[in-house]
Amino acid sequence: MPEMLTVDLHPIFRSDRDIDAAVRTAIFRAAREKIKVVEIITGKGSGKLKKRVLATLNQPHLKKLYRRVETDNDNDGRVLVRF
């Protein structure tokens, strides 16, 4: 059983639908397979992608699946979701 699942959003950063689908899929997979941490790589750009990811994670149906969301202090382009 893997400890961490990584989702890199760089290839799909222009498509909101693909971003939402990738984040949702990762969260559902982690909850189903008992993965402890999902690492979402958003990049260090303007911050729009990171805001989009955080808004997606804040949806009530996803929020009940994980314990907390952390933004990495050392790396601005990374969001950690802990289960």
PyMOL Python script that loads the backbone (N, CA, C, O; Angstrom):
from pymol import cmd

cmd.read_pdbstr("""\
ATOM      1  N   MET A   1       0.852  -1.180   0.000  1.00  0.00           N
ATOM      2  CA  MET A   1       0.000   0.000   0.000  1.00  0.00           C
ATOM      3  C   MET A   1       0.898   1.243   0.000  1.00  0.00           C
ATOM      4  O   MET A   1       1.725   1.402   0.898  1.00  0.00           O
ATOM      5  N   PRO A   2       0.747   2.119  -0.988  1.00  0.00           N
ATOM      6  CA  PRO A   2       1.599   3.317  -1.039  1.00  0.00           C
ATOM      7  C   PRO A   2       1.247   4.316   0.060  1.00  0.00           C
ATOM      8  O   PRO A   2       0.086   4.445   0.449  1.00  0.00           O
ATOM      9  N   GLU A   3       2.250   5.011   0.547  1.00  0.00           N
ATOM     10  CA  GLU A   3       2.059   6.033   1.578  1.00  0.00           C
ATOM     11  C   GLU A   3       1.544   7.335   0.985  1.00  0.00           C
ATOM     12  O   GLU A   3       0.769   8.052   1.618  1.00  0.00           O
ATOM     13  N   MET A   4       1.992   7.642  -0.263  1.00  0.00           N
ATOM     14  CA  MET A   4       1.673   8.936  -0.859  1.00  0.00           C
ATOM     15  C   MET A   4       1.267   8.765  -2.324  1.00  0.00           C
ATOM     16  O   MET A   4       1.832   7.950  -3.055  1.00  0.00           O
ATOM     17  N   LEU A   5       0.295   9.538  -2.720  1.00  0.00           N
ATOM     18  CA  LEU A   5      -0.153   9.599  -4.103  1.00  0.00           C
ATOM     19  C   LEU A   5       0.140  11.002  -4.606  1.00  0.00           C
ATOM     20  O   LEU A   5      -0.226  11.982  -3.958  1.00  0.00           O
ATOM     21  N   THR A   6       0.799  11.109  -5.757  1.00  0.00           N
ATOM     22  CA  THR A   6       1.166  12.414  -6.300  1.00  0.00           C
ATOM     23  C   THR A   6       0.363  12.699  -7.564  1.00  0.00           C
ATOM     24  O   THR A   6       0.239  11.853  -8.450  1.00  0.00           O
ATOM     25  N   VAL A   7      -0.183  13.920  -7.623  1.00  0.00           N
ATOM     26  CA  VAL A   7      -0.935  14.368  -8.791  1.00  0.00           C
ATOM     27  C   VAL A   7      -0.273  15.639  -9.296  1.00  0.00           C
ATOM     28  O   VAL A   7      -0.245  16.650  -8.594  1.00  0.00           O
ATOM     29  N   ASP A   8       0.257  15.591 -10.508  1.00  0.00           N
ATOM     30  CA  ASP A   8       0.903  16.757 -11.115  1.00  0.00           C
ATOM     31  C   ASP A   8      -0.081  17.408 -12.078  1.00  0.00           C
ATOM     32  O   ASP A   8      -0.500  16.795 -13.060  1.00  0.00           O
ATOM     33  N   LEU A   9      -0.445  18.650 -11.790  1.00  0.00           N
ATOM     34  CA  LEU A   9      -1.450  19.340 -12.607  1.00  0.00           C
ATOM     35  C   LEU A   9      -0.846  20.191 -13.716  1.00  0.00           C
ATOM     36  O   LEU A   9      -1.584  20.861 -14.438  1.00  0.00           O
ATOM     37  N   HIS A  10       0.469  20.182 -13.870  1.00  0.00           N
ATOM     38  CA  HIS A  10       1.109  20.985 -14.913  1.00  0.00           C
ATOM     39  C   HIS A  10       0.574  20.692 -16.320  1.00  0.00           C
ATOM     40  O   HIS A  10       0.308  21.635 -17.065  1.00  0.00           O
ATOM     41  N   PRO A  11       0.407  19.427 -16.710  1.00  0.00           N
ATOM     42  CA  PRO A  11      -0.049  19.159 -18.085  1.00  0.00           C
ATOM     43  C   PRO A  11      -1.481  19.604 -18.374  1.00  0.00           C
ATOM     44  O   PRO A  11      -1.838  19.777 -19.540  1.00  0.00           O
ATOM     45  N   ILE A  12      -2.307  19.792 -17.353  1.00  0.00           N
ATOM     46  CA  ILE A  12      -3.726  20.093 -17.591  1.00  0.00           C
ATOM     47  C   ILE A  12      -4.143  21.433 -16.999  1.00  0.00           C
ATOM     48  O   ILE A  12      -5.330  21.640 -16.748  1.00  0.00           O
ATOM     49  N   PHE A  13      -3.213  22.340 -16.772  1.00  0.00           N
ATOM     50  CA  PHE A  13      -3.519  23.565 -16.033  1.00  0.00           C
ATOM     51  C   PHE A  13      -4.508  24.484 -16.736  1.00  0.00           C
ATOM     52  O   PHE A  13      -5.057  25.380 -16.095  1.00  0.00           O
ATOM     53  N   ARG A  14      -4.753  24.301 -18.008  1.00  0.00           N
ATOM     54  CA  ARG A  14      -5.664  25.188 -18.740  1.00  0.00           C
ATOM     55  C   ARG A  14      -7.123  24.740 -18.690  1.00  0.00           C
ATOM     56  O   ARG A  14      -8.016  25.519 -19.023  1.00  0.00           O
ATOM     57  N   SER A  15      -7.372  23.524 -18.290  1.00  0.00           N
ATOM     58  CA  SER A  15      -8.727  22.981 -18.329  1.00  0.00           C
ATOM     59  C   SER A  15      -9.283  22.802 -16.917  1.00  0.00           C
ATOM     60  O   SER A  15      -8.855  21.912 -16.182  1.00  0.00           O
ATOM     61  N   ASP A  16     -10.234  23.651 -16.545  1.00  0.00           N
ATOM     62  CA  ASP A  16     -10.834  23.556 -15.211  1.00  0.00           C
ATOM     63  C   ASP A  16     -11.522  22.215 -14.988  1.00  0.00           C
ATOM     64  O   ASP A  16     -11.466  21.658 -13.891  1.00  0.00           O
ATOM     65  N   ARG A  17     -12.156  21.709 -16.006  1.00  0.00           N
ATOM     66  CA  ARG A  17     -12.853  20.423 -15.892  1.00  0.00           C
ATOM     67  C   ARG A  17     -11.863  19.294 -15.613  1.00  0.00           C
ATOM     68  O   ARG A  17     -12.123  18.435 -14.771  1.00  0.00           O
ATOM     69  N   ASP A  18     -10.730  19.292 -16.315  1.00  0.00           N
ATOM     70  CA  ASP A  18      -9.717  18.258 -16.101  1.00  0.00           C
ATOM     71  C   ASP A  18      -9.066  18.388 -14.725  1.00  0.00           C
ATOM     72  O   ASP A  18      -8.750  17.382 -14.090  1.00  0.00           O
ATOM     73  N   ILE A  19      -8.864  19.620 -14.263  1.00  0.00           N
ATOM     74  CA  ILE A  19      -8.284  19.856 -12.931  1.00  0.00           C
ATOM     75  C   ILE A  19      -9.213  19.278 -11.866  1.00  0.00           C
ATOM     76  O   ILE A  19      -8.773  18.535 -10.988  1.00  0.00           O
ATOM     77  N   ASP A  20     -10.493  19.621 -11.945  1.00  0.00           N
ATOM     78  CA  ASP A  20     -11.465  19.117 -10.975  1.00  0.00           C
ATOM     79  C   ASP A  20     -11.535  17.591 -11.000  1.00  0.00           C
ATOM     80  O   ASP A  20     -11.592  16.949  -9.951  1.00  0.00           O
ATOM     81  N   ALA A  21     -11.530  17.024 -12.189  1.00  0.00           N
ATOM     82  CA  ALA A  21     -11.614  15.567 -12.315  1.00  0.00           C
ATOM     83  C   ALA A  21     -10.374  14.890 -11.728  1.00  0.00           C
ATOM     84  O   ALA A  21     -10.489  13.871 -11.047  1.00  0.00           O
ATOM     85  N   ALA A  22      -9.196  15.448 -11.986  1.00  0.00           N
ATOM     86  CA  ALA A  22      -7.959  14.863 -11.464  1.00  0.00           C
ATOM     87  C   ALA A  22      -7.917  14.919  -9.940  1.00  0.00           C
ATOM     88  O   ALA A  22      -7.517  13.952  -9.291  1.00  0.00           O
ATOM     89  N   VAL A  23      -8.328  16.047  -9.371  1.00  0.00           N
ATOM     90  CA  VAL A  23      -8.327  16.186  -7.912  1.00  0.00           C
ATOM     91  C   VAL A  23      -9.351  15.238  -7.297  1.00  0.00           C
ATOM     92  O   VAL A  23      -9.044  14.536  -6.333  1.00  0.00           O
ATOM     93  N   ARG A  24     -10.560  15.210  -7.843  1.00  0.00           N
ATOM     94  CA  ARG A  24     -11.593  14.323  -7.318  1.00  0.00           C
ATOM     95  C   ARG A  24     -11.179  12.859  -7.396  1.00  0.00           C
ATOM     96  O   ARG A  24     -11.355  12.105  -6.439  1.00  0.00           O
ATOM     97  N   THR A  25     -10.630  12.463  -8.536  1.00  0.00           N
ATOM     98  CA  THR A  25     -10.191  11.081  -8.722  1.00  0.00           C
ATOM     99  C   THR A  25      -9.124  10.700  -7.700  1.00  0.00           C
ATOM    100  O   THR A  25      -9.163   9.608  -7.132  1.00  0.00           O
ATOM    101  N   ALA A  26      -8.176  11.596  -7.469  1.00  0.00           N
ATOM    102  CA  ALA A  26      -7.109  11.319  -6.502  1.00  0.00           C
ATOM    103  C   ALA A  26      -7.665  11.187  -5.088  1.00  0.00           C
ATOM    104  O   ALA A  26      -7.256  10.295  -4.345  1.00  0.00           O
ATOM    105  N   ILE A  27      -8.586  12.060  -4.710  1.00  0.00           N
ATOM    106  CA  ILE A  27      -9.165  12.015  -3.366  1.00  0.00           C
ATOM    107  C   ILE A  27      -9.975  10.731  -3.178  1.00  0.00           C
ATOM    108  O   ILE A  27      -9.847  10.067  -2.148  1.00  0.00           O
ATOM    109  N   PHE A  28     -10.798  10.378  -4.153  1.00  0.00           N
ATOM    110  CA  PHE A  28     -11.592   9.153  -4.051  1.00  0.00           C
ATOM    111  C   PHE A  28     -10.691   7.911  -4.000  1.00  0.00           C
ATOM    112  O   PHE A  28     -10.945   6.985  -3.230  1.00  0.00           O
ATOM    113  N   ARG A  29      -9.639   7.903  -4.824  1.00  0.00           N
ATOM    114  CA  ARG A  29      -8.718   6.764  -4.832  1.00  0.00           C
ATOM    115  C   ARG A  29      -8.000   6.638  -3.489  1.00  0.00           C
ATOM    116  O   ARG A  29      -7.868   5.536  -2.955  1.00  0.00           O
ATOM    117  N   ALA A  30      -7.541   7.756  -2.946  1.00  0.00           N
ATOM    118  CA  ALA A  30      -6.834   7.727  -1.663  1.00  0.00           C
ATOM    119  C   ALA A  30      -7.754   7.245  -0.544  1.00  0.00           C
ATOM    120  O   ALA A  30      -7.330   6.474   0.317  1.00  0.00           O
ATOM    121  N   ALA A  31      -8.995   7.688  -0.552  1.00  0.00           N
ATOM    122  CA  ALA A  31      -9.945   7.256   0.473  1.00  0.00           C
ATOM    123  C   ALA A  31     -10.246   5.763   0.334  1.00  0.00           C
ATOM    124  O   ALA A  31     -10.365   5.051   1.331  1.00  0.00           O
ATOM    125  N   ARG A  32     -10.366   5.302  -0.898  1.00  0.00           N
ATOM    126  CA  ARG A  32     -10.693   3.897  -1.152  1.00  0.00           C
ATOM    127  C   ARG A  32      -9.525   2.968  -0.811  1.00  0.00           C
ATOM    128  O   ARG A  32      -9.726   1.896  -0.240  1.00  0.00           O
ATOM    129  N   GLU A  33      -8.300   3.385  -1.165  1.00  0.00           N
ATOM    130  CA  GLU A  33      -7.123   2.532  -0.991  1.00  0.00           C
ATOM    131  C   GLU A  33      -6.359   2.821   0.291  1.00  0.00           C
ATOM    132  O   GLU A  33      -5.272   2.278   0.489  1.00  0.00           O
ATOM    133  N   LYS A  34      -6.898   3.659   1.164  1.00  0.00           N
ATOM    134  CA  LYS A  34      -6.293   3.986   2.460  1.00  0.00           C
ATOM    135  C   LYS A  34      -4.886   4.574   2.319  1.00  0.00           C
ATOM    136  O   LYS A  34      -3.980   4.221   3.074  1.00  0.00           O
ATOM    137  N   ILE A  35      -4.714   5.466   1.355  1.00  0.00           N
ATOM    138  CA  ILE A  35      -3.452   6.178   1.181  1.00  0.00           C
ATOM    139  C   ILE A  35      -3.434   7.335   2.166  1.00  0.00           C
ATOM    140  O   ILE A  35      -4.446   8.014   2.337  1.00  0.00           O
ATOM    141  N   LYS A  36      -2.311   7.567   2.810  1.00  0.00           N
ATOM    142  CA  LYS A  36      -2.248   8.543   3.902  1.00  0.00           C
ATOM    143  C   LYS A  36      -2.158   9.991   3.432  1.00  0.00           C
ATOM    144  O   LYS A  36      -2.722  10.880   4.068  1.00  0.00           O
ATOM    145  N   VAL A  37      -1.448  10.242   2.315  1.00  0.00           N
ATOM    146  CA  VAL A  37      -1.214  11.617   1.861  1.00  0.00           C
ATOM    147  C   VAL A  37      -1.371  11.690   0.345  1.00  0.00           C
ATOM    148  O   VAL A  37      -0.876  10.834  -0.387  1.00  0.00           O
ATOM    149  N   VAL A  38      -2.069  12.729  -0.110  1.00  0.00           N
ATOM    150  CA  VAL A  38      -2.114  13.044  -1.540  1.00  0.00           C
ATOM    151  C   VAL A  38      -1.358  14.349  -1.725  1.00  0.00           C
ATOM    152  O   VAL A  38      -1.678  15.363  -1.104  1.00  0.00           O
ATOM    153  N   GLU A  39      -0.352  14.308  -2.585  1.00  0.00           N
ATOM    154  CA  GLU A  39       0.440  15.491  -2.902  1.00  0.00           C
ATOM    155  C   GLU A  39      -0.043  16.021  -4.250  1.00  0.00           C
ATOM    156  O   GLU A  39       0.026  15.321  -5.260  1.00  0.00           O
ATOM    157  N   ILE A  40      -0.531  17.259  -4.259  1.00  0.00           N
ATOM    158  CA  ILE A  40      -1.013  17.876  -5.489  1.00  0.00           C
ATOM    159  C   ILE A  40      -0.022  18.965  -5.863  1.00  0.00           C
ATOM    160  O   ILE A  40       0.177  19.919  -5.110  1.00  0.00           O
ATOM    161  N   ILE A  41       0.598  18.823  -7.026  1.00  0.00           N
ATOM    162  CA  ILE A  41       1.594  19.785  -7.489  1.00  0.00           C
ATOM    163  C   ILE A  41       0.905  20.787  -8.402  1.00  0.00           C
ATOM    164  O   ILE A  41       0.431  20.445  -9.485  1.00  0.00           O
ATOM    165  N   THR A  42       0.860  22.042  -7.936  1.00  0.00           N
ATOM    166  CA  THR A  42       0.185  23.094  -8.701  1.00  0.00           C
ATOM    167  C   THR A  42       1.172  24.020  -9.398  1.00  0.00           C
ATOM    168  O   THR A  42       0.806  24.693 -10.362  1.00  0.00           O
ATOM    169  N   GLY A  43       2.380  24.068  -8.945  1.00  0.00           N
ATOM    170  CA  GLY A  43       3.375  24.973  -9.523  1.00  0.00           C
ATOM    171  C   GLY A  43       3.375  26.313  -8.817  1.00  0.00           C
ATOM    172  O   GLY A  43       2.465  26.630  -8.051  1.00  0.00           O
ATOM    173  N   LYS A  44       4.397  27.087  -9.080  1.00  0.00           N
ATOM    174  CA  LYS A  44       4.589  28.351  -8.369  1.00  0.00           C
ATOM    175  C   LYS A  44       4.191  29.568  -9.198  1.00  0.00           C
ATOM    176  O   LYS A  44       4.751  30.646  -8.997  1.00  0.00           O
ATOM    177  N   GLY A  45       3.275  29.436 -10.088  1.00  0.00           N
ATOM    178  CA  GLY A  45       2.874  30.550 -10.952  1.00  0.00           C
ATOM    179  C   GLY A  45       2.149  31.650 -10.207  1.00  0.00           C
ATOM    180  O   GLY A  45       2.560  32.043  -9.115  1.00  0.00           O
ATOM    181  N   SER A  46       1.091  32.139 -10.780  1.00  0.00           N
ATOM    182  CA  SER A  46       0.342  33.264 -10.200  1.00  0.00           C
ATOM    183  C   SER A  46      -0.500  32.854  -8.996  1.00  0.00           C
ATOM    184  O   SER A  46      -0.938  33.717  -8.236  1.00  0.00           O
ATOM    185  N   GLY A  47      -0.732  31.572  -8.807  1.00  0.00           N
ATOM    186  CA  GLY A  47      -1.527  31.095  -7.686  1.00  0.00           C
ATOM    187  C   GLY A  47      -2.962  30.763  -8.046  1.00  0.00           C
ATOM    188  O   GLY A  47      -3.713  30.293  -7.192  1.00  0.00           O
ATOM    189  N   LYS A  48      -3.363  30.994  -9.287  1.00  0.00           N
ATOM    190  CA  LYS A  48      -4.745  30.705  -9.692  1.00  0.00           C
ATOM    191  C   LYS A  48      -5.057  29.209  -9.638  1.00  0.00           C
ATOM    192  O   LYS A  48      -6.137  28.803  -9.207  1.00  0.00           O
ATOM    193  N   LEU A  49      -4.109  28.409 -10.074  1.00  0.00           N
ATOM    194  CA  LEU A  49      -4.318  26.963 -10.067  1.00  0.00           C
ATOM    195  C   LEU A  49      -4.440  26.444  -8.634  1.00  0.00           C
ATOM    196  O   LEU A  49      -5.276  25.588  -8.346  1.00  0.00           O
ATOM    197  N   LYS A  50      -3.611  26.962  -7.748  1.00  0.00           N
ATOM    198  CA  LYS A  50      -3.659  26.560  -6.340  1.00  0.00           C
ATOM    199  C   LYS A  50      -5.002  26.946  -5.718  1.00  0.00           C
ATOM    200  O   LYS A  50      -5.582  26.164  -4.965  1.00  0.00           O
ATOM    201  N   LYS A  51      -5.498  28.147  -6.028  1.00  0.00           N
ATOM    202  CA  LYS A  51      -6.801  28.577  -5.520  1.00  0.00           C
ATOM    203  C   LYS A  51      -7.913  27.682  -6.045  1.00  0.00           C
ATOM    204  O   LYS A  51      -8.852  27.357  -5.319  1.00  0.00           O
ATOM    205  N   ARG A  52      -7.804  27.286  -7.298  1.00  0.00           N
ATOM    206  CA  ARG A  52      -8.795  26.400  -7.910  1.00  0.00           C
ATOM    207  C   ARG A  52      -8.813  25.043  -7.205  1.00  0.00           C
ATOM    208  O   ARG A  52      -9.876  24.494  -6.919  1.00  0.00           O
ATOM    209  N   VAL A  53      -7.621  24.513  -6.930  1.00  0.00           N
ATOM    210  CA  VAL A  53      -7.515  23.228  -6.251  1.00  0.00           C
ATOM    211  C   VAL A  53      -8.088  23.319  -4.838  1.00  0.00           C
ATOM    212  O   VAL A  53      -8.824  22.429  -4.411  1.00  0.00           O
ATOM    213  N   LEU A  54      -7.758  24.380  -4.112  1.00  0.00           N
ATOM    214  CA  LEU A  54      -8.264  24.546  -2.753  1.00  0.00           C
ATOM    215  C   LEU A  54      -9.785  24.707  -2.738  1.00  0.00           C
ATOM    216  O   LEU A  54     -10.446  24.211  -1.826  1.00  0.00           O
ATOM    217  N   ALA A  55     -10.345  25.392  -3.736  1.00  0.00           N
ATOM    218  CA  ALA A  55     -11.801  25.531  -3.837  1.00  0.00           C
ATOM    219  C   ALA A  55     -12.451  24.176  -4.108  1.00  0.00           C
ATOM    220  O   ALA A  55     -13.505  23.870  -3.550  1.00  0.00           O
ATOM    221  N   THR A  56     -11.831  23.371  -4.955  1.00  0.00           N
ATOM    222  CA  THR A  56     -12.355  22.039  -5.239  1.00  0.00           C
ATOM    223  C   THR A  56     -12.327  21.176  -3.984  1.00  0.00           C
ATOM    224  O   THR A  56     -13.288  20.467  -3.684  1.00  0.00           O
ATOM    225  N   LEU A  57     -11.220  21.242  -3.256  1.00  0.00           N
ATOM    226  CA  LEU A  57     -11.088  20.449  -2.036  1.00  0.00           C
ATOM    227  C   LEU A  57     -12.047  20.896  -0.944  1.00  0.00           C
ATOM    228  O   LEU A  57     -12.357  20.124  -0.037  1.00  0.00           O
ATOM    229  N   ASN A  58     -12.515  22.122  -1.022  1.00  0.00           N
ATOM    230  CA  ASN A  58     -13.402  22.669   0.004  1.00  0.00           C
ATOM    231  C   ASN A  58     -14.868  22.277  -0.209  1.00  0.00           C
ATOM    232  O   ASN A  58     -15.722  22.642   0.599  1.00  0.00           O
ATOM    233  N   GLN A  59     -15.166  21.553  -1.263  1.00  0.00           N
ATOM    234  CA  GLN A  59     -16.530  21.113  -1.513  1.00  0.00           C
ATOM    235  C   GLN A  59     -16.940  20.095  -0.450  1.00  0.00           C
ATOM    236  O   GLN A  59     -16.153  19.218  -0.095  1.00  0.00           O
ATOM    237  N   PRO A  60     -18.172  20.209   0.061  1.00  0.00           N
ATOM    238  CA  PRO A  60     -18.601  19.359   1.188  1.00  0.00           C
ATOM    239  C   PRO A  60     -18.466  17.857   0.949  1.00  0.00           C
ATOM    240  O   PRO A  60     -18.094  17.124   1.866  1.00  0.00           O
ATOM    241  N   HIS A  61     -18.758  17.383  -0.262  1.00  0.00           N
ATOM    242  CA  HIS A  61     -18.694  15.940  -0.512  1.00  0.00           C
ATOM    243  C   HIS A  61     -17.263  15.426  -0.524  1.00  0.00           C
ATOM    244  O   HIS A  61     -17.041  14.240  -0.280  1.00  0.00           O
ATOM    245  N   LEU A  62     -16.285  16.284  -0.801  1.00  0.00           N
ATOM    246  CA  LEU A  62     -14.885  15.883  -0.734  1.00  0.00           C
ATOM    247  C   LEU A  62     -14.305  16.115   0.657  1.00  0.00           C
ATOM    248  O   LEU A  62     -13.463  15.349   1.126  1.00  0.00           O
ATOM    249  N   LYS A  63     -14.758  17.164   1.299  1.00  0.00           N
ATOM    250  CA  LYS A  63     -14.226  17.555   2.604  1.00  0.00           C
ATOM    251  C   LYS A  63     -14.416  16.456   3.651  1.00  0.00           C
ATOM    252  O   LYS A  63     -13.594  16.312   4.556  1.00  0.00           O
ATOM    253  N   LYS A  64     -15.484  15.690   3.530  1.00  0.00           N
ATOM    254  CA  LYS A  64     -15.736  14.648   4.531  1.00  0.00           C
ATOM    255  C   LYS A  64     -14.854  13.415   4.336  1.00  0.00           C
ATOM    256  O   LYS A  64     -14.854  12.523   5.185  1.00  0.00           O
ATOM    257  N   LEU A  65     -14.103  13.346   3.233  1.00  0.00           N
ATOM    258  CA  LEU A  65     -13.258  12.186   2.965  1.00  0.00           C
ATOM    259  C   LEU A  65     -11.850  12.305   3.547  1.00  0.00           C
ATOM    260  O   LEU A  65     -11.189  11.289   3.763  1.00  0.00           O
ATOM    261  N   TYR A  66     -11.384  13.525   3.804  1.00  0.00           N
ATOM    262  CA  TYR A  66     -10.020  13.711   4.299  1.00  0.00           C
ATOM    263  C   TYR A  66     -10.031  14.450   5.628  1.00  0.00           C
ATOM    264  O   TYR A  66     -11.038  15.039   6.021  1.00  0.00           O
ATOM    265  N   ARG A  67      -8.878  14.409   6.322  1.00  0.00           N
ATOM    266  CA  ARG A  67      -8.772  15.069   7.629  1.00  0.00           C
ATOM    267  C   ARG A  67      -8.389  16.533   7.502  1.00  0.00           C
ATOM    268  O   ARG A  67      -9.037  17.391   8.102  1.00  0.00           O
ATOM    269  N   ARG A  68      -7.339  16.841   6.727  1.00  0.00           N
ATOM    270  CA  ARG A  68      -6.919  18.239   6.611  1.00  0.00           C
ATOM    271  C   ARG A  68      -6.136  18.478   5.325  1.00  0.00           C
ATOM    272  O   ARG A  68      -5.614  17.555   4.699  1.00  0.00           O
ATOM    273  N   VAL A  69      -6.078  19.755   4.960  1.00  0.00           N
ATOM    274  CA  VAL A  69      -5.317  20.215   3.794  1.00  0.00           C
ATOM    275  C   VAL A  69      -4.221  21.138   4.293  1.00  0.00           C
ATOM    276  O   VAL A  69      -4.468  22.037   5.097  1.00  0.00           O
ATOM    277  N   GLU A  70      -3.012  20.907   3.812  1.00  0.00           N
ATOM    278  CA  GLU A  70      -1.878  21.746   4.193  1.00  0.00           C
ATOM    279  C   GLU A  70      -1.236  22.305   2.938  1.00  0.00           C
ATOM    280  O   GLU A  70      -1.147  21.626   1.914  1.00  0.00           O
ATOM    281  N   THR A  71      -0.791  23.548   3.027  1.00  0.00           N
ATOM    282  CA  THR A  71       0.050  24.088   1.969  1.00  0.00           C
ATOM    283  C   THR A  71       1.473  24.005   2.475  1.00  0.00           C
ATOM    284  O   THR A  71       1.758  24.386   3.611  1.00  0.00           O
ATOM    285  N   ASP A  72       2.351  23.519   1.654  1.00  0.00           N
ATOM    286  CA  ASP A  72       3.735  23.296   2.045  1.00  0.00           C
ATOM    287  C   ASP A  72       4.451  24.625   2.257  1.00  0.00           C
ATOM    288  O   ASP A  72       4.460  25.472   1.364  1.00  0.00           O
ATOM    289  N   ASN A  73       5.048  24.815   3.429  1.00  0.00           N
ATOM    290  CA  ASN A  73       5.765  26.058   3.735  1.00  0.00           C
ATOM    291  C   ASN A  73       7.037  26.206   2.910  1.00  0.00           C
ATOM    292  O   ASN A  73       7.415  27.320   2.547  1.00  0.00           O
ATOM    293  N   ASP A  74       7.694  25.104   2.617  1.00  0.00           N
ATOM    294  CA  ASP A  74       8.951  25.142   1.866  1.00  0.00           C
ATOM    295  C   ASP A  74       8.741  25.284   0.365  1.00  0.00           C
ATOM    296  O   ASP A  74       9.594  25.829  -0.336  1.00  0.00           O
ATOM    297  N   ASN A  75       7.614  24.798  -0.124  1.00  0.00           N
ATOM    298  CA  ASN A  75       7.358  24.796  -1.560  1.00  0.00           C
ATOM    299  C   ASN A  75       5.943  25.318  -1.805  1.00  0.00           C
ATOM    300  O   ASN A  75       4.962  24.636  -1.510  1.00  0.00           O
ATOM    301  N   ASP A  76       5.849  26.521  -2.343  1.00  0.00           N
ATOM    302  CA  ASP A  76       4.542  27.152  -2.597  1.00  0.00           C
ATOM    303  C   ASP A  76       3.690  26.404  -3.616  1.00  0.00           C
ATOM    304  O   ASP A  76       2.466  26.538  -3.606  1.00  0.00           O
ATOM    305  N   GLY A  77       4.292  25.642  -4.469  1.00  0.00           N
ATOM    306  CA  GLY A  77       3.575  24.970  -5.543  1.00  0.00           C
ATOM    307  C   GLY A  77       3.090  23.590  -5.196  1.00  0.00           C
ATOM    308  O   GLY A  77       2.914  22.752  -6.081  1.00  0.00           O
ATOM    309  N   ARG A  78       2.868  23.335  -3.911  1.00  0.00           N
ATOM    310  CA  ARG A  78       2.482  21.992  -3.480  1.00  0.00           C
ATOM    311  C   ARG A  78       1.393  22.062  -2.413  1.00  0.00           C
ATOM    312  O   ARG A  78       1.474  22.863  -1.481  1.00  0.00           O
ATOM    313  N   VAL A  79       0.378  21.218  -2.558  1.00  0.00           N
ATOM    314  CA  VAL A  79      -0.704  21.118  -1.571  1.00  0.00           C
ATOM    315  C   VAL A  79      -0.729  19.665  -1.093  1.00  0.00           C
ATOM    316  O   VAL A  79      -0.711  18.734  -1.898  1.00  0.00           O
ATOM    317  N   LEU A  80      -0.769  19.491   0.224  1.00  0.00           N
ATOM    318  CA  LEU A  80      -0.815  18.141   0.802  1.00  0.00           C
ATOM    319  C   LEU A  80      -2.186  17.919   1.427  1.00  0.00           C
ATOM    320  O   LEU A  80      -2.675  18.749   2.194  1.00  0.00           O
ATOM    321  N   VAL A  81      -2.794  16.794   1.090  1.00  0.00           N
ATOM    322  CA  VAL A  81      -4.097  16.409   1.648  1.00  0.00           C
ATOM    323  C   VAL A  81      -3.860  15.179   2.495  1.00  0.00           C
ATOM    324  O   VAL A  81      -3.419  14.148   1.986  1.00  0.00           O
ATOM    325  N   ARG A  82      -4.146  15.273   3.780  1.00  0.00           N
ATOM    326  CA  ARG A  82      -3.896  14.176   4.731  1.00  0.00           C
ATOM    327  C   ARG A  82      -5.190  13.460   5.070  1.00  0.00           C
ATOM    328  O   ARG A  82      -6.231  14.084   5.279  1.00  0.00           O
ATOM    329  N   PHE A  83      -5.102  12.118   5.120  1.00  0.00           N
ATOM    330  CA  PHE A  83      -6.261  11.270   5.415  1.00  0.00           C
ATOM    331  C   PHE A  83      -6.141  10.635   6.771  1.00  0.00           C
ATOM    332  O   PHE A  83      -7.029   9.888   7.184  1.00  0.00           O
TER     333      PHE A  83
END
""", "prot")
cmd.dss("prot")
cmd.show_as("cartoon", "prot")
cmd.util.cbc("prot")
cmd.orient("prot")
